[in-house]
């Protein structure tokens, strides 16, 4: 497992959130990757929808 600084550099290079690199579940990792590219407003909107559903 890379140390945090290495993971941050790798994530920046890959344009993914750092947490993506550490998530062992492929489906959750994909959600992290996709959601990491959303705007804060879109994230709040999606969270609200998920919490209501």
ABEGO torsion letter per residue (X at the ends): XBBAAAAAAAAAAAGBBAAAAABABAAAAAAAAAAAABBAAAAAAAAAAAAAX
